């Protein structure tokens, strides 16, 4: 079989997993936005619409009290996920029969013991197609990996299963994972539910599209350069990139496996901070450090969360901010979004101080050299399994002309990373000395663009530098691009890549595109950063997104 034949067969199997009674005539929905389709399609009952429009925290509470059964909740999300795939092309695995069987088992447990099995009892959770489920394929966007069936669950799946989660879908990823859009040679491109002319982001773009469409309330992504944060931002969602060691990653599939200089991390994408917190606390309750040796034995620290809550209530919250990293100037909607956050926080009594980005150009070059330190061999080998072609957006990662790093050069890269991390911490302390106050976190763009047009993700430095630092980051949705106010401005490009990014901006094309910021804290400050992000969302009146 050719790679085209293998991919076509996989597509047929995905399509066949959707029951006929959940199918729609997609030609009826020609609008750019498909956010209205779940209500308009008639596929979901009024109760199922109410369930899928709820929060994860609310559903978990109702499931735990017996007000809802897992079967009815799971059925609702299976239907909405089926719509999501037909409209957005976002699934690599869809298994509603297995999900409903799992839900029935959880309902039987509740009926017998009159209590939930765990904090996520009966709640459907969507997974990026890196996370293995026993008996299912994990192709991870590679044609050559089709037919690889997992013999065991990934550790995170085990933790979520112990907590009571139900699994029903695994979402699409880009070829190799190493791009901030979602397109592969298996199912093609995944698009944005707010505007199908725009990217859903990547590499957790399938999760971004699925959660944005409310085919899931919580989706699990991964992030080595922005792959949780960019889909969250592009789909008007909350998302957290924890520091390495907080969440279990073991036995998940990944590219560049064994690359230990900059770690990929996993985390949730959701509609609210409370739903993110539900996911993280539920996983930590399962003591993942007993299963994954890289997880730090660090339960949820209520006292750390309380520190920020006290500062918020007493008007002592202090945040840094910047809107340009000195390499690429963000488009006008992003600049306005940062300004909105800063002015709103100041108006509500919080202290905002300018933050000077430290050597971000150096950091962007350093992390790129880490990504390609094997001269692209890992990705080329995966592509060679089927003979599928390399997609243009990753061509710069797989060129055989890239130099291959030897052991001594690798040590040098690791030392440069460590020194940079130390230097940036010093910059943080120096800024605190200048203002005479502790800086709790800082506000910055996630990407130079609002949800970008297809094939136009050109610069990832706003997200990837935070991976190099291994700091905690939470995305907060802010607003939407507005052609009436987000006009093109005269700007002398800072360099070649800035010129390319600026040339892409078109107020008409980007009108209505989601805009977000990220709240960044030091390493392993998840409790504090989530509490700050919650306050930002509250003040913006975006505590829960559509």
Order of alpha helices (4+ residues) and beta strands (2+ residues): alpha-alpha-alpha-alpha-alpha-beta-alpha-beta-alpha-beta-beta-beta-alpha-beta-alpha-beta-beta-alpha-alpha-beta-alpha-beta-alpha-alpha-alpha-alpha-beta-alpha-beta-alpha-alpha-beta-alpha
